[in-house]
Amino acid sequence: MQAASAAYKRAMKAIFRNHSFMRVTIGMINQTAQASAAVADPEAFTYFSSLKKPFDNYQVKELYEGCDQDWSAVDGSMYFLPREKPDVVLNAGLVTEELLGTIEIHFPVALSIKGLTVEFGKAYPVNFSIISDQNTVEIQDNGDGHFVTEEIFEEATFLRFVPTRMVNGQSRFRIHQITMGIGIYFDNQKILSASKKEHISPITEELPTIDFSMTAENQERLFDIENSESSVQFLEIGQNVEVLHGQELEDGTVEWMPGAKLSLKDWSADDEELEISATDRFDTMEDTYYRGVYHPEGISLYTLADDVFQDAGVDSREYYLDPYLKNVLVKNPVPAVTHKEALQLIANAGRCIIYQDREGKIFLKSSFIPDMAASAEDETYFSQVEHILDGQSKEEYGLAGQDYTGAGSAQYFLPHSGETALHLGYVSEAVADSQGKFEENPRVTIQLEAAFKCFGLTLEFGRNAPQEVVFHTYYNDEIQEDYTVSDLEGSTMISHEFPEFDRLVLEFTEGAPNNRVVLDNVLFGDSTDYSLEYNSELTKTPKGTQLTKVKELQVIRTLYGAGDEDHELAKETVVFDEENKQYTFYLSNASYGFSAAITEPGDGQSVQIVSSSVYYVTVEVAGVNGAAEVSITGREYAVTQAKTVRQLHTTGTVETWENPLVSEASLAADLAGWIGDYLSSDREYDLSYRGEPRLDANDIAFLENKYVPDLLIRIYDHTLNFKGGALSGTIKARRDMSGVAGTKNRLAGQ
């Protein structure tokens, strides 16, 4: 669920909403030109230039100083130049060797490009020319380092930028970043209707999907396919489609949030309307992954996923892997499946979901209740900080703190030393002074097995609550937020949207005067702050479906063993020449122990294996110029199966779950617990509602129900429709029984 301001949430809950807005931009980038662009003469650039990054969407964030006129700054924002090229670490983009030098970019074939987007930086050209094979564009009085032109460069094999006057006088010519294209922009005035459909399986049973469609008006025939200057002529499959949502607030301002960043799939136009559709990045990840290897000592799912992304050619900036996956080891090879299916298997084995976020980045993230452990370095000798997460009521000792001990029988005498027989929470060693200050603030750390996000928590204290606490949230050892809460009470509900974290530190900055900090429980609260209610969000009554009960879940484990004997795995006659000396054999079954041979080798002819996995063998020949029969010998792994069983109900169906990566009993047990919890949630709901751009597939929400207060549901299908400045939507969801959150009533102490 996307974060939003309180004003936005009020506006969306209002009986009568203000206008909603949508913006859609299609990045008309000539992808062939972008991928193949290269400078014509590398010697024309300084040794600290980055000759490829300007074409690969890298930004220039930090600058080197130089002797150009009015270039260097003395405010600490620039770095001294290293003397040698190997010491260059910053991306400086293209920097010409000569003052007012020329930058020429070549393409391997003639390409038509509509528009250019160029980042020149702070030293931009005021007057310059852009020359191509058939066109020369003269630019006068340019006043910005960000330059955009809609000129069409037909059948261009080169683009030459020739500056004649720089904004800072005598200066080298720089290009930080260049994009071969521009964007088409649509807003409420152009968009007739739009729809975004998302699907995510909470147990990664299927791959996630995002499908976007839009209809825009074309009354002026700007998008006619016969119009040679129409933008439609330059649309290509795979171009970026970016969606923004906006909502008018009570004060008349508009709050914007990202909607999606997708890939253009198809388009068409008639005299009145333009229709486009876009989809997620998984739609194009159809190549097969053959690099699976059996690892007897185990390999982390993190490493496997990273290798799949790299083999698929995905830029490392465009995906994120949960660090938790570094701790999950498997032995079995990834089967020979498409890259997206390989990622699905890895995600499922690690109890993760895989999805594409609204910025187009792919995520593999844990999707289960993480184990938590509490610790403290300054607890007193009878403290039991590890119990603050169990949610149980605590006993207490009579303490010497101001106004702490009563005369009743509810408190016990302290033991002089050693372990206590009582069930306690955290008690600090430090005692606050008469002003509530500590010499060193008590701190309690809660470490999580994996990342977690919550929308509130409750602190339960002993008799005298401290006055102030600061929540420090960390993710992967990086600070996410410092959130302060004052005026604490014995049971304090904190309604706050915490950022995702895997470590939470509670620092008590002010205590009760002359008292220790006594913290009995930390109760993690709601995993959502969104409610679907009658006469408010819902436009129809929910349609509920009772699913067939599952009696037993069987998780199949796949075990690899040594094969019986060597035999011929593949044989083929291949034609080799001086330029093609290698050939790859693909295998149907996982195998190992390979050797290669030429059936009837001639004088000086030989073959060797240069790379392999359990599903392929690549050989390279020497002395062969023509046809030769090559055979591959090896052993197939002996593959057997075992079961890990979890009973869910006394009656119902038997479900099997097979993930070929899973071999260890402990991993199968974790998987059975995760999937079993999902299957136990055997009620589904179809909902029609007012539409909310904040929602994503796999979000949790409260659903108003007559019989179950604050019923939690997990969304797996979400459709958001936009038409005429208004929103509507549909949801398919499953009842969530995972116990991620307590109910609102419990949080409120009711």
JOURNOR-V611710 format. One record per residue. N is the residue number from 1. PSI is psi as a letter, one per 40 degrees, with the letter a starting at -180 (* if undefined). OMEGA is omega in radians with two decimals (* if undefined). NEAR is the number of other ideal C-beta (glycine too) atoms within 12 Angstrom. Layout:
n=(N;N)
psi=(PSI;PSI)
omega=(OMEGA;OMEGA)
near=(NEAR;NEAR)
This chain:
n=(1;2;3;4;5;6;7;8;9;10;11;12;13;14;15;16;17;18;19;20;21;22;23;24;25;26;27;28;29;30;31;32;33;34;35;36;37;38;39;40;41;42;43;44;45;46;47;48;49;50;51;52;53;54;55;56;57;58;59;60;61;62;63;64;65;66;67;68;69;70;71;72;73;74;75;76;77;78;79;80;81;82;83;84;85;86;87;88;89;90;91;92;93;94;95;96;97;98;99;100;101;102;103;104;105;106;107;108;109;110;111;112;113;114;115;116;117;118;119;120;121;122;123;124;125;126;127;128;129;130;131;132;133;134;135;136;137;138;139;140;141;142;143;144;145;146;147;148;149;150;151;152;153;154;155;156;157;158;159;160;161;162;163;164;165;166;167;168;169;170;171;172;173;174;175;176;177;178;179;180;181;182;183;184;185;186;187;188;189;190;191;192;193;194;195;196;197;198;199;200;201;202;203;204;205;206;207;208;209;210;211;212;213;214;215;216;217;218;219;220;221;222;223;224;225;226;227;228;229;230;231;232;233;234;235;236;237;238;239;240;241;242;243;244;245;246;247;248;249;250;251;252;253;254;255;256;257;258;259;260;261;262;263;264;265;266;267;268;269;270;271;272;273;274;275;276;277;278;279;280;281;282;283;284;285;286;287;288;289;290;291;292;293;294;295;296;297;298;299;300;301;302;303;304;305;306;307;308;309;310;311;312;313;314;315;316;317;318;319;320;321;322;323;324;325;326;327;328;329;330;331;332;333;334;335;336;337;338;339;340;341;342;343;344;345;346;347;348;349;350;351;352;353;354;355;356;357;358;359;360;361;362;363;364;365;366;367;368;369;370;371;372;373;374;375;376;377;378;379;380;381;382;383;384;385;386;387;388;389;390;391;392;393;394;395;396;397;398;399;400;401;402;403;404;405;406;407;408;409;410;411;412;413;414;415;416;417;418;419;420;421;422;423;424;425;426;427;428;429;430;431;432;433;434;435;436;437;438;439;440;441;442;443;444;445;446;447;448;449;450;451;452;453;454;455;456;457;458;459;460;461;462;463;464;465;466;467;468;469;470;471;472;473;474;475;476;477;478;479;480;481;482;483;484;485;486;487;488;489;490;491;492;493;494;495;496;497;498;499;500;501;502;503;504;505;506;507;508;509;510;511;512;513;514;515;516;517;518;519;520;521;522;523;524;525;526;527;528;529;530;531;532;533;534;535;536;537;538;539;540;541;542;543;544;545;546;547;548;549;550;551;552;553;554;555;556;557;558;559;560;561;562;563;564;565;566;567;568;569;570;571;572;573;574;575;576;577;578;579;580;581;582;583;584;585;586;587;588;589;590;591;592;593;594;595;596;597;598;599;600;601;602;603;604;605;606;607;608;609;610;611;612;613;614;615;616;617;618;619;620;621;622;623;624;625;626;627;628;629;630;631;632;633;634;635;636;637;638;639;640;641;642;643;644;645;646;647;648;649;650;651;652;653;654;655;656;657;658;659;660;661;662;663;664;665;666;667;668;669;670;671;672;673;674;675;676;677;678;679;680;681;682;683;684;685;686;687;688;689;690;691;692;693;694;695;696;697;698;699;700;701;702;703;704;705;706;707;708;709;710;711;712;713;714;715;716;717;718;719;720;721;722;723;724;725;726;727;728;729;730;731;732;733;734;735;736;737;738;739;740;741;742;743;744;745;746;747;748;749;750)
psi=(h;i;i;i;i;d;d;d;d;d;d;d;e;i;d;h;i;a;i;i;i;h;h;h;h;h;h;g;h;h;d;d;d;d;d;e;i;i;i;d;g;d;e;e;i;i;e;e;i;h;e;d;d;d;e;f;f;h;i;h;d;i;i;i;i;i;e;i;h;f;d;i;i;f;e;e;e;i;i;i;h;i;d;i;d;e;e;h;d;i;h;e;a;h;h;i;d;i;h;f;i;h;h;h;h;i;i;d;i;h;i;h;h;h;i;i;h;h;h;d;a;d;g;i;h;d;h;i;i;h;h;a;d;e;i;h;h;h;h;i;f;h;f;i;e;h;h;h;i;e;i;h;g;h;f;h;e;i;h;h;h;h;i;d;h;i;d;e;b;h;i;i;h;i;h;d;i;h;h;g;a;a;i;h;h;i;a;d;d;d;h;d;i;i;h;h;h;i;h;h;h;e;e;f;d;i;i;i;i;h;h;h;i;i;h;i;i;f;d;e;f;d;f;h;e;e;h;d;e;i;d;d;e;e;i;i;h;e;i;h;h;h;h;i;i;i;h;h;i;d;e;e;i;h;h;i;i;i;d;i;h;a;h;h;d;i;i;i;i;a;e;d;i;h;h;i;i;i;i;i;d;d;d;e;g;e;i;h;h;e;e;h;i;h;g;d;e;i;i;i;d;d;d;d;d;d;d;d;d;d;d;e;f;h;h;d;e;e;i;h;h;h;d;d;e;d;e;h;i;i;d;i;i;h;i;g;i;i;d;d;d;d;d;d;d;d;d;d;d;e;f;i;i;h;i;h;a;e;e;e;h;h;h;h;i;i;f;i;h;i;i;i;h;i;i;i;e;f;i;i;d;e;i;g;d;e;e;e;e;e;e;i;i;i;i;i;i;h;i;e;i;h;f;d;h;i;e;a;e;e;i;i;i;h;i;d;i;a;i;i;e;i;h;i;a;h;h;i;d;i;h;i;a;e;e;e;i;i;d;h;h;i;h;h;h;h;h;i;d;i;i;i;h;i;e;i;i;h;h;h;i;a;d;h;i;i;d;i;i;h;h;h;h;i;h;f;e;h;h;d;i;h;h;h;h;i;f;i;i;d;h;h;h;h;g;i;g;i;i;h;i;e;h;h;h;h;h;h;e;h;i;h;h;f;i;i;h;h;h;d;i;h;h;h;a;h;e;i;e;h;h;h;i;i;e;c;d;h;e;i;i;i;h;i;h;h;i;h;i;h;d;h;h;h;h;h;h;h;h;h;i;i;i;d;i;i;i;h;d;i;h;i;h;i;h;i;a;d;e;g;e;i;i;h;h;h;i;d;i;h;i;i;f;i;i;i;i;h;d;g;i;a;h;e;h;i;i;i;h;d;i;i;a;e;e;i;h;h;i;h;i;h;e;h;g;a;i;i;h;h;i;h;i;a;i;h;i;h;h;i;i;i;i;h;h;h;h;d;i;d;i;a;i;h;h;i;h;h;h;e;e;h;d;i;d;d;d;d;d;d;d;d;d;d;d;d;d;d;d;d;g;f;h;i;h;h;i;h;a;e;h;h;e;d;i;i;i;e;i;i;i;h;h;h;h;d;d;h;h;f;h;h;i;h;h;d;h;h;h;h;i;h;h;f;e;i;i;i;i;i;h;h;i;i;h;h;e;e;f;d;i;i;i;d;d;d;d;e;f;*)
omega=(-3.12;3.08;3.13;-3.11;3.08;3.13;3.10;-3.12;3.09;-3.12;-3.11;3.12;-3.11;3.13;3.09;-3.13;2.95;-3.07;2.95;-3.08;3.07;3.01;3.13;3.11;3.05;3.11;-3.10;-3.12;3.00;-2.98;3.08;3.11;-3.11;-3.07;-3.03;-3.09;3.10;3.12;-3.09;-3.07;-3.13;-3.11;-3.13;-3.06;-3.12;-3.12;-3.13;3.10;2.98;-2.95;-3.10;-3.03;3.10;3.14;-3.02;3.02;3.03;3.11;2.99;-3.05;-3.11;-2.99;2.97;3.03;3.13;-3.09;3.08;-3.14;3.08;-3.12;-3.00;3.10;-3.13;-3.12;3.12;-3.09;-3.11;-3.10;3.06;3.13;2.98;-3.09;-3.05;-3.13;3.14;-3.12;-3.14;-3.11;-3.11;3.02;-3.13;-3.07;3.11;3.12;-3.08;3.10;-3.10;2.98;-3.06;-3.14;-3.14;3.04;3.13;-3.12;-3.12;3.01;-3.08;3.09;3.12;-3.07;3.07;-3.06;3.05;3.05;3.07;3.01;-3.00;3.00;3.12;-3.08;-3.04;3.12;-3.04;3.09;3.07;3.07;3.12;3.13;2.97;-3.04;3.02;-3.08;-3.01;-3.02;3.00;-3.13;3.12;-3.13;3.12;3.04;3.00;-3.05;-3.07;3.06;3.06;-3.02;3.11;3.02;3.10;3.11;3.10;3.10;-3.05;3.02;-3.08;2.99;3.09;2.95;-3.11;3.10;-3.08;3.13;3.05;3.06;3.13;-3.10;-3.11;3.06;-3.09;-3.02;2.94;3.12;-3.08;2.91;3.14;-3.04;3.13;3.13;-3.10;3.14;3.11;-3.12;2.96;-3.01;3.08;3.06;-3.08;-3.12;-3.10;-3.05;3.07;3.10;3.12;-3.14;3.05;-3.14;-3.14;3.03;3.02;3.02;-3.13;3.09;3.12;3.09;3.02;3.06;3.11;3.09;2.97;3.12;-3.12;3.06;-3.12;3.00;-3.12;-3.11;-3.09;-3.04;3.11;3.07;3.10;-3.08;3.09;-3.08;3.09;3.11;-3.03;3.12;3.14;3.12;-3.14;-3.13;-3.04;3.04;3.11;3.06;3.11;3.10;-3.08;3.00;-3.10;-3.10;3.04;3.05;3.09;3.11;3.10;-3.10;-3.09;-3.09;3.10;3.08;-3.13;3.06;-3.07;3.03;3.13;3.12;3.14;2.95;-2.96;-3.14;-3.14;-3.09;3.07;-3.09;3.07;-3.10;2.93;-3.07;-3.06;-3.00;2.96;3.10;3.09;3.02;-3.13;-3.08;-3.11;-3.07;-3.13;-3.07;-3.09;-3.11;-2.99;3.13;-3.07;3.07;-3.07;-2.95;3.12;-3.14;3.06;-3.09;-3.10;-3.12;3.13;3.08;-3.06;3.05;3.09;-3.13;3.13;-3.12;3.12;3.14;3.10;3.10;-3.13;3.13;3.11;3.12;3.13;3.12;-3.09;3.09;-2.98;3.03;-3.13;3.11;3.12;3.11;3.09;-3.10;3.08;-3.09;-3.13;-3.07;3.04;3.13;-2.97;3.09;2.98;-3.11;-3.13;3.14;3.11;-3.12;-3.11;3.09;3.08;3.10;3.11;3.13;-3.14;-3.14;-3.12;3.14;3.14;-3.10;-3.13;2.90;3.05;-3.11;3.05;-3.11;-3.03;3.05;3.10;-3.11;-3.13;-3.11;2.85;-3.03;3.13;-3.08;3.11;3.11;-3.08;2.98;-3.11;3.09;-3.14;3.13;3.09;-3.12;-3.02;-3.13;3.13;-2.94;-3.13;3.13;3.09;-3.03;-3.10;-3.10;-3.05;-3.12;-3.05;3.08;-3.10;3.06;-3.04;2.99;-3.11;3.04;2.95;-3.08;-3.08;3.13;-3.11;3.08;-3.11;-3.03;3.10;-3.08;-3.11;-3.10;-3.07;-3.11;-3.08;3.04;3.14;2.95;-3.13;-3.13;3.07;-3.06;3.13;3.09;-3.11;3.06;-3.02;2.99;-3.11;3.02;-3.05;2.99;-3.09;3.09;3.14;3.09;-3.08;3.10;-3.13;-3.11;3.11;2.98;3.04;-3.02;3.03;-3.12;3.05;-3.11;3.04;-3.12;-3.10;3.12;-3.13;-3.07;-3.07;3.09;3.10;-3.08;3.11;3.04;-3.14;3.04;3.09;-3.06;3.01;-2.99;-3.11;-3.10;3.00;-3.05;-3.05;3.09;3.06;3.09;3.06;3.13;-3.12;2.99;-3.11;3.09;3.08;-3.12;3.13;-3.07;2.94;-3.03;-3.05;3.07;-3.14;3.10;-3.13;3.08;-3.11;3.01;-3.03;3.05;-3.11;3.14;-3.08;3.10;-3.13;3.03;3.13;-3.07;2.99;3.01;3.14;3.12;3.07;3.12;-3.12;-3.03;3.09;-3.11;2.98;-3.08;3.08;3.14;2.93;2.97;3.09;-3.11;-3.09;-3.04;2.90;-3.10;3.12;-2.95;-2.99;3.04;3.12;3.01;-3.06;-3.12;3.03;-2.99;3.06;3.07;3.11;-3.14;-3.05;3.09;3.02;3.07;-3.11;3.03;-3.10;3.12;3.06;-3.12;3.10;3.13;3.06;3.14;-2.99;3.04;3.11;3.06;-3.09;3.04;3.13;-3.05;3.13;3.09;-3.12;3.09;-3.07;-3.06;3.09;2.99;-3.08;-3.12;-3.11;3.06;-3.10;3.03;-3.03;3.08;3.13;2.97;-3.06;-3.12;-3.11;-3.11;-3.12;3.10;-3.12;3.02;3.10;-3.01;-3.13;-3.08;3.14;-3.04;-3.10;3.08;-3.00;2.91;-3.10;-3.14;2.97;-3.01;3.11;-3.07;3.03;3.14;3.09;-3.13;3.12;3.12;3.09;3.10;-3.12;3.06;-3.14;2.92;3.09;-3.08;3.08;3.04;3.08;-3.13;3.06;-3.10;3.03;3.10;-3.12;3.07;-3.05;-3.07;3.06;3.10;-3.09;3.11;3.10;3.12;3.11;-3.13;3.01;3.07;2.99;-3.04;3.07;-3.10;3.04;-3.07;2.89;-2.97;3.01;3.09;-3.11;3.13;3.12;3.09;3.10;-3.10;3.04;-3.12;3.06;3.13;-3.09;3.02;-3.02;3.09;-2.99;3.08;-3.06;-3.11;-3.13;3.12;3.11;3.12;3.08;-3.12;3.12;3.09;-3.11;-3.12;3.13;3.08;3.14;-3.11;3.10;3.09;-2.89;3.09;-3.12;-3.10;2.96;-3.03;2.92;-3.06;-2.98;-3.12;-3.12;-3.14;3.13;-2.99;3.01;2.97;-3.07;3.03;3.04;3.12;3.01;3.09;3.12;-3.10;-3.08;-2.99;-3.12;3.12;3.05;3.12;3.12;3.05;3.07;-3.07;3.03;3.00;3.12;3.08;3.11;-3.12;3.11;3.11;3.07;3.12;3.13;-3.11;2.95;-3.10;3.03;-3.10;2.88;-3.02;3.11;3.10;-3.10;-3.11;-3.01;-3.13;3.12;-3.02;2.92;3.13;3.11;-3.12;-3.14;3.13;-3.12;3.11;-3.10;*)
near=(30;29;24;27;21;17;20;30;28;18;31;37;25;18;12;12;27;25;22;38;32;44;31;41;32;41;34;39;36;38;27;24;36;31;22;23;39;26;33;22;21;21;15;24;32;30;21;32;35;31;31;23;27;36;34;23;27;23;22;30;19;20;29;33;21;29;15;31;16;15;28;22;18;8;8;11;14;21;21;17;25;17;11;10;17;9;14;23;17;25;29;38;40;42;38;35;23;20;25;29;32;30;44;30;39;24;29;16;17;20;33;29;43;37;32;38;31;39;30;38;36;26;36;30;39;24;21;33;27;35;24;32;21;19;23;18;28;18;28;13;14;27;14;18;25;21;32;23;29;21;29;29;34;20;18;35;26;31;40;28;39;25;36;20;23;30;29;28;17;20;30;36;41;44;44;36;32;43;35;38;37;30;27;36;25;33;27;27;15;27;35;28;29;45;33;44;29;36;31;39;29;40;38;38;25;22;32;40;30;39;31;41;34;41;29;36;24;29;17;15;20;24;34;22;21;13;17;14;20;23;35;31;24;36;35;31;22;27;35;33;43;30;38;32;39;29;39;25;25;21;13;12;17;26;30;25;29;27;40;44;31;42;33;37;28;24;32;21;28;19;16;18;24;37;29;41;29;41;32;37;40;33;26;23;32;16;19;24;36;32;33;37;31;36;24;17;10;22;28;26;41;30;25;39;45;28;29;39;33;20;26;30;17;28;18;17;16;24;34;30;36;39;29;32;35;22;23;37;25;40;32;39;38;40;35;28;27;24;36;35;29;42;43;37;39;45;47;43;45;43;43;42;40;50;40;42;31;31;24;33;25;39;32;43;38;38;40;34;27;33;20;29;22;32;24;34;19;26;29;29;18;31;37;32;36;22;30;40;31;21;22;17;17;30;23;35;33;23;30;17;34;19;14;28;23;16;7;10;11;16;23;20;16;25;16;10;9;9;12;24;14;25;21;36;40;41;43;38;23;33;31;33;17;13;12;28;23;29;13;17;28;38;31;43;31;38;25;33;24;34;37;36;38;37;33;31;40;36;39;34;36;41;29;31;33;43;27;28;36;27;36;29;33;26;27;22;14;16;18;24;22;20;26;20;29;18;14;32;22;20;24;33;27;33;21;27;31;35;25;31;34;33;34;43;32;39;30;42;27;28;39;35;22;21;34;41;47;46;43;37;36;38;32;34;35;36;36;35;33;37;30;39;22;17;14;20;33;29;22;19;19;30;18;23;16;14;20;17;21;29;21;25;34;27;39;27;33;34;22;33;20;18;23;11;12;19;19;23;33;32;20;23;17;29;17;27;15;12;8;17;24;25;33;26;31;23;30;15;23;33;37;32;24;34;24;36;27;32;21;14;19;18;10;12;23;21;34;25;27;18;20;33;31;36;36;33;36;28;36;24;33;21;19;32;17;17;19;31;27;39;28;38;28;31;26;29;32;19;24;15;22;18;23;31;24;29;21;28;20;9;12;19;17;20;30;21;34;27;40;34;44;39;34;25;17;18;30;36;21;32;39;35;29;37;38;33;30;37;37;30;31;25;28;26;36;26;39;21;38;32;34;43;42;34;43;37;39;39;36;39;41;34;39;27;24;11;10;19;18;31;32;35;41;41;41;40;34;40;32;39;31;38;20;17;25;24;36;29;37;31;42;30;39;39;32;37;24;28;19;27;33;28;27;26;17;24;30;20;19;13)
